[in-house]
């Protein structure tokens, strides 16, 4: 029975030794750095990789990333020197240079994001407010971003970090400005469309006028040509009549008299004509009666 109790005590003691030993060592890899906190106070800072010792149970190890860390912001409105407003989204990159100072000031990355974001926004508004919007969007942007990085680096040293870069990801006009610009563009396009329609209507009217003029010219020319042809036809008819009259005047008179009789007596009405017996119109009847 004593042997069993001794084995139990030995096992418990061995487990305690393993727990103490495992609680006394910690490992830091190449991508991280660490601080050892004991009773709320920092007792050790480790920035190299390897195996390290600490007091068991009463000490706590806090790890920090040694690599470059990126933070992104929400959209913020900025006013340029020409009083034009626009909205920007920015991002920043930093690395933790002093983990002790970093832990004492902000505790962790979440605590840093809020404070660093405010610093970046403040520098962004200050620097951008010195240049016109059109200049910032073109040649002045690189210089302004360098000034912003320098200002943020100077203010962020107290957090134990080293700023690597600050960049604007997107710059856009506010929604109300975008709507106003869209309305202005729509108005300009409608005005342009009206001008194009007016020009088209003017051209169409000119084409119609030219067509009407050409129509009148063509019709007048055709009518003139028709008159000429009709005149030539009448002249030719007169010539033929004259030639026929010259050949046999009596027959020509006889023929024309018969035509006149057909026109006068062919009607179905009961019109009565009273003529003198010596009238030339009924001379043929007189000759017949006389013969």
Backbone as CSV, one residue per row, in Angstrom:
resi,resn,N_x,N_y,N_z,CA_x,CA_y,CA_z,C_x,C_y,C_z
1,UNK,0.830,-1.206,0.000,0.000,0.000,0.000,0.862,1.253,0.000
2,UNK,1.972,1.182,0.776,2.887,2.321,0.772,3.519,2.506,-0.602
3,UNK,3.742,1.391,-1.310,4.348,1.480,-2.652,3.413,2.205,-3.602
4,UNK,2.122,1.924,-3.533,1.147,2.609,-4.395,1.045,4.093,-4.093
5,UNK,1.077,4.429,-2.790,1.010,5.837,-2.404,2.239,6.594,-2.874
6,UNK,3.388,5.894,-2.772,4.646,6.524,-3.205,4.620,6.795,-4.693
7,UNK,4.055,5.862,-5.469,3.965,6.067,-6.921,3.033,7.239,-7.245
8,UNK,1.958,7.354,-6.440,1.030,8.459,-6.673,1.698,9.802,-6.410
9,UNK,2.411,9.859,-5.290,3.116,11.098,-4.937,4.161,11.430,-5.985
10,UNK,4.856,10.398,-6.443,5.892,10.606,-7.464,5.278,11.118,-8.762
11,UNK,4.100,10.551,-9.110,3.427,11.005,-10.346,2.967,12.442,-10.246
12,UNK,2.399,12.770,-9.053,1.944,14.151,-8.860,3.113,15.118,-8.890
13,UNK,4.203,14.706,-8.248,5.383,15.575,-8.242,5.950,15.770,-9.633
14,UNK,5.976,14.658,-10.411,6.491,14.756,-11.783,5.621,15.665,-12.632
15,UNK,4.286,15.554,-12.463,3.370,16.416,-13.218,3.576,17.872,-12.847
16,UNK,3.813,18.123,-11.543,4.060,19.501,-11.108,5.351,20.041,-11.706
17,UNK,6.356,19.206,-11.740,7.641,19.637,-12.310,7.480,19.958,-13.795
18,UNK,6.746,19.065,-14.515,6.530,19.312,-15.949,5.749,20.602,-16.152
19,UNK,4.723,20.831,-15.297,3.921,22.045,-15.428,4.763,23.278,-15.158
20,UNK,5.627,23.174,-14.116,6.462,24.326,-13.791,7.465,24.609,-14.905
21,UNK,8.055,23.534,-15.430,9.052,23.716,-16.493,8.394,24.270,-17.744
22,UNK,7.244,23.711,-18.111,6.566,24.193,-19.309,6.070,25.625,-19.127
23,UNK,5.724,25.995,-17.904,5.288,27.366,-17.644,6.439,28.327,-17.512
24,UNK,7.659,27.815,-17.474,8.830,28.671,-17.312,9.500,29.012,-18.638
25,UNK,9.097,28.364,-19.717,9.724,28.615,-21.022,8.655,29.048,-22.036
26,UNK,9.092,29.819,-22.978,8.204,30.206,-24.085,9.059,30.393,-25.335
27,UNK,8.392,30.260,-26.477,9.087,30.311,-27.770,8.576,31.516,-28.557
28,UNK,9.490,32.250,-29.151,9.165,33.374,-30.026,9.672,33.033,-31.424
29,UNK,8.746,33.041,-32.411,9.191,32.733,-33.784,9.690,34.001,-34.486
30,UNK,10.112,33.823,-35.721,10.736,34.925,-36.442,9.756,36.025,-36.828
31,UNK,8.456,35.714,-36.879,7.468,36.702,-37.311,6.886,37.494,-36.147
32,UNK,7.323,37.189,-34.918,6.738,37.849,-33.755,7.802,38.348,-32.796
33,UNK,7.346,39.187,-31.873,8.130,39.647,-30.733,7.209,39.581,-29.517
34,UNK,7.786,39.662,-28.329,6.964,39.420,-27.134,7.448,40.265,-25.963
35,UNK,6.541,40.438,-25.011,6.889,41.035,-23.718,6.362,40.115,-22.620
36,UNK,7.048,40.121,-21.515,6.647,39.319,-20.354,6.105,40.267,-19.300
37,UNK,4.844,40.030,-18.915,4.176,40.879,-17.923,4.049,40.098,-16.625
38,UNK,4.503,40.731,-15.554,4.463,40.083,-14.230,3.812,41.035,-13.245
39,UNK,2.679,40.620,-12.688,1.883,41.443,-11.770,1.520,42.791,-12.412
40,UNK,1.184,42.761,-13.723,0.769,43.971,-14.421,1.907,44.866,-14.874
41,UNK,3.157,44.475,-14.576,4.309,45.281,-14.970,5.157,44.497,-15.954
42,UNK,5.740,45.203,-16.919,6.551,44.559,-17.953,7.920,44.232,-17.367
43,UNK,8.253,42.960,-17.372,9.531,42.526,-16.809,10.572,42.199,-17.865
44,UNK,10.124,41.937,-19.093,11.089,41.553,-20.130,10.483,41.852,-21.504
45,UNK,11.392,42.241,-22.419,11.008,42.452,-23.817,11.876,41.569,-24.698
46,UNK,11.254,40.828,-25.595,11.972,39.896,-26.468,11.649,40.249,-27.908
47,UNK,12.678,40.610,-28.667,12.474,40.973,-30.067,13.183,40.023,-31.035
48,UNK,13.871,39.044,-30.474,14.549,38.029,-31.287,13.828,36.697,-31.144
49,UNK,13.978,35.852,-32.123,13.356,34.532,-32.060,14.206,33.582,-31.223
50,UNK,13.550,32.562,-30.617,14.279,31.580,-29.820,13.468,31.091,-28.643
51,UNK,14.145,30.380,-27.728,13.536,29.828,-26.520,13.950,30.685,-25.339
52,UNK,12.981,31.093,-24.513,13.262,32.011,-23.409,12.557,31.509,-22.149
53,UNK,13.033,32.025,-20.998,12.510,31.606,-19.698,11.788,32.760,-19.030
54,UNK,10.829,32.395,-18.197,10.070,33.369,-17.415,9.652,32.721,-16.112
55,UNK,9.191,33.529,-15.220,8.705,32.987,-13.948,7.379,32.278,-14.184
56,UNK,7.230,31.058,-13.736,5.990,30.320,-13.976,4.820,30.894,-13.194
57,UNK,3.661,30.695,-13.699,2.375,31.028,-13.070,2.161,32.541,-12.984
58,UNK,3.095,33.271,-12.415,2.875,34.698,-12.165,3.208,35.575,-13.388
59,UNK,3.823,34.997,-14.410,4.219,35.772,-15.590,3.340,35.390,-16.786
60,UNK,3.063,36.389,-17.618,2.251,36.186,-18.824,2.997,36.738,-20.024
61,UNK,2.969,35.976,-21.097,3.654,36.385,-22.327,2.624,36.951,-23.306
62,UNK,2.915,38.155,-23.848,2.048,38.792,-24.851,2.864,38.939,-26.136
63,UNK,2.303,38.412,-27.218,3.005,38.418,-28.503,2.495,39.563,-29.393
64,UNK,3.419,40.126,-30.152,3.095,41.161,-31.133,3.719,40.781,-32.469
65,UNK,3.012,41.175,-33.535,3.490,40.873,-34.895,4.688,41.756,-35.224
66,UNK,5.713,41.153,-35.790,6.898,41.897,-36.195,6.792,42.334,-37.663
67,UNK,5.849,41.754,-38.406,5.696,42.074,-39.819,4.934,43.392,-40.008
68,UNK,4.840,43.834,-41.266,4.109,45.064,-41.585,2.611,44.802,-41.426
69,UNK,1.947,45.713,-40.730,0.516,45.586,-40.444,-0.223,46.684,-41.205
70,UNK,-1.365,46.343,-41.747,-2.148,47.307,-42.536,-3.459,47.609,-41.842
71,UNK,-3.819,48.880,-41.830,-5.134,49.285,-41.325,-5.854,50.042,-42.434
72,UNK,-7.171,49.891,-42.474,-7.997,50.572,-43.471,-9.022,51.448,-42.764
73,UNK,-9.363,52.544,-43.407,-10.259,53.515,-42.780,-11.628,53.486,-43.425
74,UNK,-12.589,54.065,-42.714,-13.887,54.356,-43.314,-13.767,55.637,-44.146
75,UNK,-14.754,55.906,-44.946,-14.721,57.113,-45.783,-14.791,58.361,-44.910
76,UNK,-14.010,59.373,-45.277,-14.048,60.647,-44.572,-14.080,61.779,-45.600
77,UNK,-14.763,62.854,-45.251,-14.916,63.983,-46.165,-13.813,64.997,-45.931
78,UNK,-13.235,65.491,-47.029,-12.116,66.430,-46.982,-12.486,67.646,-47.818
79,UNK,-12.051,68.843,-47.365,-12.303,70.083,-48.096,-10.982,70.599,-48.634
80,UNK,-10.900,70.786,-49.947,-9.681,71.287,-50.577,-9.585,72.796,-50.417
81,UNK,-8.471,73.367,-50.893,-8.243,74.802,-50.736,-9.259,75.626,-51.509
82,UNK,-9.807,75.083,-52.589,-10.815,75.801,-53.376,-12.231,75.518,-52.880
83,UNK,-12.339,75.007,-51.635,-13.620,74.750,-50.964,-14.453,73.669,-51.637
84,UNK,-13.819,72.831,-52.391,-14.514,71.702,-52.999,-14.400,70.491,-52.085
85,UNK,-15.504,69.828,-51.867,-15.554,68.684,-50.974,-15.415,67.382,-51.759
86,UNK,-14.725,66.432,-51.184,-14.662,65.096,-51.759,-14.413,64.082,-50.651
87,UNK,-14.742,62.848,-50.936,-14.670,61.764,-49.954,-13.488,60.869,-50.299
88,UNK,-12.698,60.507,-49.284,-11.523,59.665,-49.520,-11.561,58.441,-48.605
89,UNK,-11.024,57.359,-49.117,-10.736,56.157,-48.331,-9.228,55.980,-48.341
90,UNK,-8.629,55.777,-47.149,-7.178,55.637,-47.102,-6.797,54.354,-46.361
91,UNK,-5.573,53.949,-46.547,-5.020,52.841,-45.776,-3.597,53.205,-45.359
92,UNK,-3.140,52.590,-44.287,-1.798,52.865,-43.765,-1.116,51.550,-43.403
93,UNK,0.198,51.543,-43.485,1.006,50.376,-43.132,2.051,50.790,-42.105
94,UNK,2.215,49.949,-41.078,3.181,50.245,-40.031,3.745,48.940,-39.492
95,UNK,4.822,49.077,-38.732,5.358,47.929,-37.989,5.630,48.370,-36.557
96,UNK,5.534,47.400,-35.632,5.757,47.687,-34.212,7.258,47.676,-33.964
97,UNK,7.822,48.852,-33.634,9.267,48.981,-33.413,9.639,48.797,-31.946
98,UNK,8.770,49.239,-31.049,9.041,49.141,-29.610,7.821,48.496,-28.948
99,UNK,7.849,47.186,-28.700,6.672,46.521,-28.133,6.314,47.005,-26.734
100,UNK,7.310,47.431,-25.966,7.028,47.916,-24.605,6.196,49.190,-24.670
101,UNK,6.656,50.165,-25.461,5.924,51.422,-25.602,4.557,51.175,-26.244
102,UNK,4.521,50.253,-27.200,3.262,49.931,-27.874,2.242,49.396,-26.875
103,UNK,2.680,48.518,-25.991,1.761,47.917,-25.024,1.312,48.959,-24.000
104,UNK,2.201,49.820,-23.575,1.864,50.807,-22.554,0.904,51.876,-23.073
105,UNK,0.979,52.204,-24.346,0.154,53.293,-24.877,-1.184,52.827,-25.454
106,UNK,-1.181,51.744,-26.194,-2.423,51.345,-26.865,-2.847,49.912,-26.547
107,UNK,-1.991,49.158,-25.864,-2.287,47.783,-25.460,-2.269,46.788,-26.612
108,UNK,-2.846,47.153,-27.755,-2.921,46.197,-28.858,-3.278,46.882,-30.166
109,UNK,-3.411,46.083,-31.226,-3.669,46.625,-32.553,-5.027,47.308,-32.640
110,UNK,-6.035,46.775,-31.948,-7.372,47.381,-31.980,-7.343,48.772,-31.371
111,UNK,-6.636,48.899,-30.234,-6.522,50.209,-29.594,-5.769,51.204,-30.464
112,UNK,-4.810,50.714,-31.246,-4.035,51.615,-32.103,-4.852,52.112,-33.287
113,UNK,-5.697,51.249,-33.849,-6.421,51.620,-35.066,-7.237,52.889,-34.875
114,UNK,-7.935,53.014,-33.754,-8.774,54.192,-33.522,-7.927,55.459,-33.409
115,UNK,-6.851,55.380,-32.630,-6.028,56.567,-32.404,-5.224,56.939,-33.650
116,UNK,-4.689,55.939,-34.345,-3.913,56.220,-35.549,-4.813,56.729,-36.669
117,UNK,-6.039,56.184,-36.760,-6.970,56.663,-37.772,-7.290,58.137,-37.596
118,UNK,-7.459,58.571,-36.345,-7.739,59.987,-36.083,-6.556,60.866,-36.486
119,UNK,-5.351,60.399,-36.218,-4.150,61.162,-36.591,-4.038,61.289,-38.113
120,UNK,-4.281,60.209,-38.811,-4.186,60.234,-40.281,-5.246,61.164,-40.863
121,UNK,-6.485,61.093,-40.361,-7.543,61.965,-40.866,-7.201,63.432,-40.621
122,UNK,-6.654,63.725,-39.439,-6.288,65.106,-39.124,-5.214,65.630,-40.073
123,UNK,-4.173,64.837,-40.304,-3.115,65.251,-41.235,-3.636,65.340,-42.666
124,UNK,-4.524,64.441,-43.021,-5.080,64.441,-44.376,-5.870,65.719,-44.632
125,UNK,-6.726,66.093,-43.676,-7.512,67.312,-43.846,-6.615,68.557,-43.871
126,UNK,-5.593,68.545,-43.014,-4.710,69.715,-42.950,-3.912,69.883,-44.240
127,UNK,-3.307,68.818,-44.732,-2.447,68.914,-45.918,-3.256,69.125,-47.196
128,UNK,-4.350,68.390,-47.332,-5.161,68.526,-48.545,-5.834,69.892,-48.585
129,UNK,-6.147,70.450,-47.409,-6.788,71.756,-47.357,-5.912,72.884,-47.851
130,UNK,-4.652,72.607,-48.144,-3.733,73.644,-48.629,-3.614,73.680,-50.146
131,UNK,-4.190,72.711,-50.846,-4.082,72.667,-52.305,-5.477,72.563,-52.914
132,UNK,-5.593,73.006,-54.165,-6.860,72.889,-54.885,-7.119,71.434,-55.260
133,UNK,-8.379,71.112,-55.412,-8.752,69.726,-55.704,-8.121,69.236,-57.002
134,UNK,-8.163,70.064,-58.050,-7.632,69.628,-59.340,-6.134,69.373,-59.253
135,UNK,-5.427,70.179,-58.435,-3.983,69.960,-58.265,-3.712,68.704,-57.453
136,UNK,-4.538,68.478,-56.444,-4.330,67.281,-55.621,-4.549,66.013,-56.425
137,UNK,-5.510,66.047,-57.326,-5.802,64.857,-58.128,-4.775,64.638,-59.234
138,UNK,-3.867,65.615,-59.424,-2.872,65.481,-60.491,-1.456,65.541,-59.935
139,UNK,-0.727,66.609,-60.223,0.710,66.625,-59.923,1.025,66.798,-58.439
140,UNK,0.128,67.409,-57.656,0.446,67.686,-56.254,0.181,66.509,-55.325
141,UNK,-0.420,65.464,-55.809,-0.838,64.363,-54.931,0.352,63.671,-54.272
142,UNK,1.410,63.399,-55.030,2.566,62.690,-54.475,3.210,63.484,-53.347
143,UNK,3.392,64.800,-53.568,3.993,65.632,-52.529,3.129,65.718,-51.285
144,UNK,1.817,65.820,-51.475,0.910,65.898,-50.324,0.952,64.603,-49.519
145,UNK,0.982,63.459,-50.187,1.018,62.184,-49.484,2.326,62.017,-48.719
146,UNK,3.438,62.534,-49.259,4.713,62.487,-48.533,4.635,63.319,-47.265
147,UNK,4.026,64.499,-47.350,3.867,65.352,-46.168,2.961,64.686,-45.128
148,UNK,1.918,64.037,-45.595,1.019,63.336,-44.664,1.769,62.224,-43.951
149,UNK,2.570,61.443,-44.678,3.337,60.354,-44.076,4.312,60.882,-43.036
150,UNK,4.971,61.995,-43.349,5.911,62.580,-42.385,5.188,63.057,-41.134
151,UNK,4.035,63.708,-41.322,3.289,64.187,-40.151,2.769,63.048,-39.288
152,UNK,2.242,62.000,-39.920,1.728,60.851,-39.166,2.871,60.121,-38.469
153,UNK,4.015,59.977,-39.117,5.177,59.304,-38.508,5.638,60.036,-37.262
154,UNK,5.664,61.368,-37.342,6.103,62.155,-36.186,5.173,61.974,-34.991
155,UNK,3.846,61.938,-35.252,2.888,61.830,-34.154,2.726,60.401,-33.650
156,UNK,3.059,59.420,-34.473,2.836,58.025,-34.085,4.044,57.392,-33.391
157,UNK,5.157,58.130,-33.283,6.329,57.576,-32.591,6.017,57.268,-31.134
158,UNK,5.113,58.028,-30.526,4.783,57.815,-29.115,4.101,56.477,-28.872
159,UNK,3.599,55.837,-29.949,2.967,54.525,-29.816,3.960,53.389,-29.989
160,UNK,5.199,53.708,-30.272,6.200,52.659,-30.465,6.107,51.970,-31.814
161,UNK,5.594,52.669,-32.798,5.455,52.074,-34.132,6.271,52.885,-35.137
162,UNK,6.527,52.264,-36.272,7.224,52.916,-37.384,6.287,52.902,-38.595
163,UNK,5.923,54.099,-39.080,5.023,54.183,-40.223,5.777,53.821,-41.498
164,UNK,5.161,52.971,-42.295,5.767,52.542,-43.557,5.167,53.296,-44.733
165,UNK,3.851,53.476,-44.724,3.211,54.136,-45.868,1.805,54.583,-45.478
166,UNK,1.369,55.659,-46.106,-0.011,56.135,-46.013,-0.457,56.445,-47.435
167,UNK,-1.560,55.839,-47.867,-2.029,56.018,-49.234,-3.538,56.244,-49.264
168,UNK,-3.973,56.994,-50.287,-5.406,57.168,-50.543,-5.844,56.097,-51.526
169,UNK,-6.780,55.298,-51.105,-7.265,54.210,-51.953,-8.286,54.692,-52.970
170,UNK,-9.140,55.628,-52.561,-10.208,56.111,-53.453,-10.553,57.533,-53.086
171,UNK,-10.764,58.361,-54.094,-11.221,59.737,-53.907,-12.436,59.955,-54.791
172,UNK,-13.536,60.390,-54.185,-14.769,60.539,-54.949,-15.542,61.739,-54.413
173,UNK,-16.456,62.244,-55.205,-17.298,63.350,-54.782,-18.410,62.843,-53.858
174,UNK,-18.901,63.687,-52.942,-20.037,63.279,-52.104,-21.255,62.964,-52.958
175,UNK,-22.186,62.200,-52.387,-23.362,61.766,-53.150,-24.178,62.949,-53.656
176,UNK,-24.339,64.007,-52.808,-25.139,65.140,-53.256,-24.445,65.872,-54.403
177,UNK,-23.103,65.956,-54.338,-22.362,66.583,-55.441,-22.455,65.744,-56.696
178,UNK,-22.358,64.420,-56.535,-22.458,63.532,-57.701,-23.823,63.670,-58.362
179,UNK,-24.877,63.768,-57.523,-26.227,63.936,-58.077,-26.348,65.263,-58.820
180,UNK,-25.762,66.345,-58.234,-25.816,67.650,-58.896,-25.046,67.622,-60.214
181,UNK,-23.892,66.989,-60.211,-23.091,66.885,-61.440,-23.844,66.073,-62.484
182,UNK,-24.497,64.990,-62.040,-25.277,64.174,-62.980,-26.405,64.987,-63.591
183,UNK,-27.090,65.786,-62.750,-28.174,66.613,-63.273,-27.641,67.646,-64.257
184,UNK,-26.477,68.246,-63.931,-25.892,69.219,-64.843,-25.481,68.564,-66.165
185,UNK,-24.908,67.368,-66.067,-24.536,66.649,-67.286,-25.776,66.315,-68.111
186,UNK,-26.846,65.907,-67.423,-28.094,65.586,-68.131,-28.654,66.824,-68.822
187,UNK,-28.605,67.979,-68.111,-29.081,69.228,-68.707,-28.246,69.610,-69.920
188,UNK,-26.930,69.467,-69.795,-26.046,69.781,-70.925,-26.333,68.878,-72.118
189,UNK,-26.544,67.586,-71.844,-26.827,66.662,-72.942,-28.170,66.993,-73.604
190,UNK,-29.177,67.356,-72.784,-30.474,67.717,-73.347,-30.351,68.986,-74.190
191,UNK,-29.570,69.953,-73.701,-29.342,71.178,-74.474,-28.647,70.864,-75.791
192,UNK,-27.632,70.004,-75.721,-26.912,69.612,-76.930,-27.844,68.893,-77.904
193,UNK,-28.717,68.031,-77.351,-29.664,67.310,-78.206,-30.618,68.285,-78.887
194,UNK,-31.089,69.306,-78.135,-31.988,70.301,-78.740,-31.279,71.068,-79.852
195,UNK,-30.021,71.425,-79.611,-29.267,72.142,-80.641,-29.090,71.283,-81.889
196,UNK,-28.795,69.993,-81.678,-28.627,69.092,-82.824,-29.943,68.952,-83.582
197,UNK,-31.068,68.815,-82.818,-32.367,68.720,-83.482,-32.671,69.991,-84.270
198,UNK,-32.355,71.162,-83.672,-32.613,72.423,-84.366,-31.780,72.527,-85.634
199,UNK,-30.511,72.136,-85.542,-29.663,72.139,-86.731,-30.196,71.171,-87.784
200,UNK,-30.640,69.984,-87.341,-31.216,69.027,-88.273,-32.480,69.556,-88.932
201,UNK,-33.343,70.219,-88.131,-34.563,70.792,-88.681,-34.241,71.894,-89.685
202,UNK,-33.204,72.694,-89.375,-32.795,73.752,-90.303,-32.300,73.158,-91.623
203,UNK,-31.495,72.111,-91.522,-30.991,71.451,-92.732,-32.146,70.822,-93.515
204,UNK,-33.079,70.179,-92.765,-34.225,69.553,-93.424,-35.080,70.601,-94.145
205,UNK,-35.283,71.749,-93.478,-36.070,72.822,-94.102,-35.380,73.340,-95.358
206,UNK,-34.065,73.451,-95.302,-33.305,73.897,-96.474,-33.425,72.889,-97.615
207,UNK,-33.347,71.596,-97.247,-33.492,70.560,-98.289,-34.885,70.608,-98.901
208,UNK,-35.920,70.772,-98.026,-37.288,70.854,-98.547,-37.462,72.081,-99.453
209,UNK,-36.868,73.215,-99.046,-36.967,74.417,-99.863,-36.301,74.224,-101.215
210,UNK,-35.113,73.616,-101.186,-34.410,73.344,-102.442,-35.227,72.397,-103.331
211,UNK,-35.820,71.381,-102.693,-36.635,70.439,-103.469,-37.851,71.128,-104.072
212,UNK,-38.514,72.002,-103.269,-39.675,72.740,-103.804,-39.262,73.649,-104.961
213,UNK,-38.090,74.302,-104.802,-37.604,75.174,-105.873,-37.325,74.374,-107.141
214,UNK,-36.647,73.241,-106.964,-36.364,72.394,-108.123,-37.654,71.891,-108.761
215,UNK,-38.653,71.566,-107.900,-39.945,71.114,-108.427,-40.593,72.197,-109.277
216,UNK,-40.600,73.443,-108.738,-41.207,74.543,-109.489,-40.459,74.796,-110.794
217,UNK,-39.119,74.707,-110.715,-38.327,74.920,-111.931,-38.636,73.847,-112.962
218,UNK,-38.702,72.585,-112.499,-38.968,71.472,-113.422,-40.360,71.586,-114.030
219,UNK,-41.363,71.911,-113.165,-42.743,72.041,-113.655,-42.849,73.197,-114.647
220,UNK,-42.212,74.338,-114.301,-42.259,75.492,-115.204,-41.592,75.167,-116.532
221,UNK,-40.457,74.473,-116.450,-39.755,74.093,-117.675,-40.607,73.145,-118.524
222,UNK,-41.269,72.185,-117.833,-42.124,71.241,-118.555,-43.313,71.946,-119.198
223,UNK,-43.923,72.879,-118.441,-45.057,73.608,-118.988,-44.635,74.469,-120.171
224,UNK,-43.472,75.105,-120.041,-42.964,75.917,-121.141,-42.711,75.060,-122.383
225,UNK,-42.100,73.879,-122.133,-41.835,72.968,-123.239,-43.150,72.476,-123.862
226,UNK,-44.158,72.228,-122.994,-45.462,71.786,-123.502,-46.113,72.874,-124.350
227,UNK,-45.986,74.135,-123.869,-46.543,75.241,-124.643,-45.864,75.353,-126.007
228,UNK,-44.538,75.162,-125.974,-43.798,75.235,-127.240,-44.263,74.129,-128.184
229,UNK,-44.391,72.915,-127.659,-44.818,71.780,-128.487,-46.242,71.998,-128.985
230,UNK,-47.104,72.509,-128.064,-48.494,72.759,-128.456,-48.550,73.835,-129.542
231,UNK,-47.741,74.859,-129.365,-47.696,75.918,-130.387,-47.202,75.391,-131.717
232,UNK,-46.143,74.573,-131.645,-45.640,73.984,-132.890,-46.697,73.098,-133.545
233,UNK,-47.442,72.332,-132.682,-48.516,71.488,-133.232,-49.610,72.307,-133.872
234,UNK,-50.003,73.415,-133.191,-51.038,74.286,-133.781,-50.557,74.893,-135.088
235,UNK,-49.259,75.278,-135.086,-48.712,75.860,-136.322,-48.718,74.837,-137.447
236,UNK,-48.350,73.609,-137.111,-48.335,72.552,-138.125,-49.755,72.252,-138.606
237,UNK,-50.706,72.255,-137.691,-52.098,72.020,-138.079,-52.595,73.133,-139.001
238,UNK,-52.260,74.351,-138.622,-52.669,75.478,-139.476,-52.058,75.372,-140.856
239,UNK,-50.795,74.955,-140.888,-50.127,74.808,-142.193,-50.834,73.753,-143.047
240,UNK,-51.193,72.628,-142.372,-51.881,71.550,-143.114,-53.230,72.041,-143.609
241,UNK,-53.951,72.772,-142.711,-55.252,73.309,-143.132,-55.100,74.254,-144.328
242,UNK,-54.094,75.094,-144.241,-53.877,76.066,-145.322,-53.506,75.359,-146.623
243,UNK,-52.657,74.324,-146.467,-52.295,73.568,-147.662,-53.526,72.893,-148.278
244,UNK,-54.379,72.334,-147.427,-55.593,71.674,-147.918,-56.533,72.692,-148.566
245,UNK,-56.629,73.869,-147.961,-57.477,74.922,-148.515,-56.976,75.370,-149.890
246,UNK,-55.658,75.404,-149.990,-55.082,75.849,-151.282,-55.331,74.827,-152.380
247,UNK,-55.403,73.555,-152.021,-55.623,72.507,-153.028,-57.046,72.555,-153.561
248,UNK,-58.075,72.635,-152.666,-59.474,72.640,-153.080,-60.278,73.477,-152.102
249,UNK,-60.386,74.758,-152.335,-61.089,75.632,-151.381,-62.556,75.271,-151.228
250,UNK,-63.220,74.862,-152.306,-64.642,74.515,-152.206,-64.871,73.302,-151.302
251,UNK,-64.046,72.300,-151.479,-64.191,71.114,-150.622,-63.899,71.458,-149.166
252,UNK,-62.920,72.311,-148.941,-62.571,72.700,-147.565,-63.744,73.409,-146.901
253,UNK,-64.415,74.317,-147.666,-65.579,75.019,-147.120,-66.717,74.042,-146.867
254,UNK,-66.907,73.075,-147.835,-67.960,72.073,-147.679,-67.719,71.232,-146.408
255,UNK,-66.499,70.836,-146.190,-66.151,69.998,-145.010,-66.419,70.763,-143.715
256,UNK,-66.010,72.009,-143.656,-66.195,72.786,-142.423,-67.670,73.076,-142.184
257,UNK,-68.432,73.212,-143.259,-69.864,73.439,-143.088,-70.557,72.216,-142.506
258,UNK,-70.176,71.045,-142.986,-70.743,69.811,-142.426,-70.400,69.649,-140.940
259,UNK,-69.188,69.981,-140.569,-68.804,69.907,-139.158,-69.668,70.852,-138.325
260,UNK,-69.948,72.010,-138.864,-70.775,72.966,-138.133,-72.198,72.446,-138.007
261,UNK,-72.730,71.827,-139.086,-74.060,71.235,-139.012,-74.123,70.148,-137.934
262,UNK,-73.085,69.302,-137.857,-73.067,68.211,-136.873,-73.117,68.771,-135.437
263,UNK,-72.412,69.819,-135.225,-72.383,70.415,-133.877,-73.713,71.078,-133.518
264,UNK,-74.348,71.679,-134.513,-75.586,72.418,-134.228,-76.792,71.492,-134.140
265,UNK,-76.888,70.540,-135.112,-78.093,69.717,-135.193,-77.971,68.377,-134.478
266,UNK,-76.837,68.067,-133.902,-76.694,66.768,-133.241,-77.341,66.752,-131.861
267,UNK,-77.648,67.894,-131.268,-78.228,67.944,-129.946,-79.633,67.396,-129.905
268,UNK,-80.072,66.896,-128.730,-81.405,66.293,-128.585,-82.429,67.272,-128.040
269,UNK,-81.961,68.520,-127.774,-82.922,69.489,-127.246,-83.799,70.011,-128.391
270,UNK,-84.835,70.732,-128.073,-85.807,71.221,-129.072,-85.571,72.686,-129.420
271,UNK,-84.300,73.068,-129.455,-83.982,74.464,-129.757,-84.331,74.768,-131.216
272,UNK,-84.971,75.882,-131.449,-85.343,76.307,-132.798,-84.443,77.443,-133.239
273,UNK,-83.994,77.367,-134.514,-83.108,78.376,-135.058,-83.845,79.040,-136.241
274,UNK,-83.940,80.325,-136.217,-84.626,81.082,-137.292,-83.564,81.852,-138.056
275,UNK,-83.386,81.508,-139.346,-82.367,82.130,-140.170,-82.991,82.645,-141.454
276,UNK,-82.355,83.576,-142.057,-82.811,84.108,-143.367,-82.479,83.102,-144.452
277,UNK,-83.269,82.955,-145.454,-82.986,82.007,-146.541,-81.694,82.310,-147.271
278,UNK,-81.282,83.521,-147.193,-80.041,83.885,-147.876,-78.817,83.775,-146.967
279,UNK,-78.970,83.225,-145.783,-77.844,83.103,-144.839,-76.843,82.077,-145.365
280,UNK,-75.564,82.409,-145.203,-74.501,81.523,-145.712,-74.490,80.169,-144.998
281,UNK,-75.004,80.133,-143.751,-74.942,78.890,-142.988,-75.774,77.780,-143.602
282,UNK,-76.893,78.155,-144.334,-77.765,77.152,-144.946,-77.665,77.217,-146.467
283,UNK,-76.528,77.678,-146.894,-76.365,77.797,-148.343,-76.387,76.428,-149.030
284,UNK,-75.895,75.395,-148.329,-75.902,74.056,-148.912,-77.327,73.567,-149.127
285,UNK,-78.213,73.868,-148.173,-79.607,73.466,-148.335,-80.239,74.191,-149.523
286,UNK,-79.901,75.413,-149.703,-80.462,76.184,-150.836,-80.006,75.609,-152.158
287,UNK,-78.711,75.200,-152.198,-78.196,74.637,-153.426,-78.898,73.322,-153.713
288,UNK,-79.165,72.515,-152.646,-79.822,71.235,-152.843,-81.237,71.436,-153.349
289,UNK,-81.948,72.388,-152.723,-83.317,72.660,-153.148,-83.353,73.199,-154.573
290,UNK,-82.331,73.960,-154.827,-82.305,74.546,-156.157,-81.985,73.518,-157.217
291,UNK,-81.217,72.504,-156.888,-80.841,71.493,-157.859,-81.940,70.500,-158.039
